[in-house]
Amino acid sequence: MLRLRLLALILSLSLAVPEVSAQTPQINDGGVVNAASFAQPGVLAPGVMFSLFGTSLTDGTTEPAITLPLPTRLAGASVLVNGVGCPSVLDLTTTD
């Protein structure tokens, strides 16, 4: 009887907990561009500033960089190039 009650409690708790699913970040086709000209480079040169466009790239907030050196994580997002964190200037979320 105790086992049956315990099983019923476990089942009711597992049904009551909502499932949380995070969306996978997606960079748009052609979504890596030069930050100054918005041209699509074939290869990014070392030290160049670039912009990324896509979906689910941040945690849903907008956060500007306000410190120096620039942070490598803003709005829950970070970008790695060859395993190294890139300094971020602005992470912006829009709903178009």
N, C-alpha and C positions, 0 to 999 in steps of 0.2 A: 504494500500500500504506500509506504514511504517512497519507494522507487518510482511509482507511478506519479505521485505528486511532484517529485523532483523533476521527472521527465516533462510533465506538463508545465512546470515553472520555466524550465530551460527553453522549451518550445515557445512559450508566450513571450519571453524576453527576446528571443531571436527574431520573432515576427514583429516586435515593437520597435526594434532598432532600425532606423532608415539606412539604406545603403548609400554611401557617398562615393561618387565616381568623378575623378578628375579627368578633364579633357586633355588630350595629348597636344602639346604645342605643335603648330604647323606653320612653316614658312611658305608664303605664297610663291608660285612659280614667278621668277623674276623679282622676288621680294628682297633680294640683297642688292642695295644700290649705293653709289657714292653719295655721302651725306650733303655735299655741296651742289652737285649737278643732277642728282637722281639718275645718272647714267648707270647702266648695268655693266659693271666691269667683268671681263673674262676671269680675272684674278685680282684679288685685293692686294695692294702693295703694303709692305710693312709700314705701320704708323698712320695709314689712311683712316679717316673717319667714315663710317658707313652706317646705313640705316637698314633695319629689318622690318618687313611688313608681313603680317600673317595673323593667325588666330590663336587664342589661348596662350599668348606669349608672356603675360603678366598675371598677377593674382587678381586683376580687375580694378586696381587702383592706379592713379596717376601720381608719379613722384618725380620731382626734379632733383638733380644733384645740387647740393648746397655746400659741399665741403671740397677741399683739396687735400690730398690727391683725390681724383674722382673715384667714387665707389665702384666696385665690380658687381654689386648687386643692388638693384632698385626694384620696387614694387613686386618683390618676390621673384624677380627674374635675374638670370645671369647668362652671359654669353661667353663661351670658351672658344678660342682659336688656338689650335694645336695644343690644347690642354691648359691654356693660360687664360685667366679671366680678363675680359676686356673692360676698360673703364666705361661707365655709362653716364650720359649727360641727361637723358630724359626717357622715362618709360611711360608711354601714353596709351590709354585704353580708349577706344572709340566704339560706338555702336551705330554702324551705318546700315 
